[in-house]
Amino acid sequence: MVPFTQRVFDVPAHSVLEWVTIVALALTPVTVIEVFNWPKRGSSGRMGNSDPENPKPPHTGS
């Protein structure tokens, strides 16, 4: 944490174990969401259509 914010907000310094816990808890929701989205993507993933016989048009963004 930025040193001056420790004094302003009266926050103690965190140990390495506490930082590991904070990072693990912060990454847990996004990890769970991505794991549940893998089956929805199918075998082609984010790289596009893997079936050359049935190509999909490119996404135009609008």
Contacts in CASP RR format, 6 or more apart in sequence:
PFRMAT RR
TARGET T0000
AUTHOR 0000-0000-0000
METHOD contacts of the structure
MODEL  1
MVPFTQRVFDVPAHSVLEWVTIVALALTPVTVIEVFNWPKRGSSGRMGNS
DPENPKPPHTGS
1 11 0 8 1.000
1 13 0 8 1.000
1 14 0 8 1.000
5 11 0 8 1.000
6 12 0 8 1.000
6 13 0 8 1.000
14 22 0 8 1.000
43 50 0 8 1.000
44 50 0 8 1.000
44 51 0 8 1.000
48 56 0 8 1.000
49 55 0 8 1.000
49 56 0 8 1.000
END
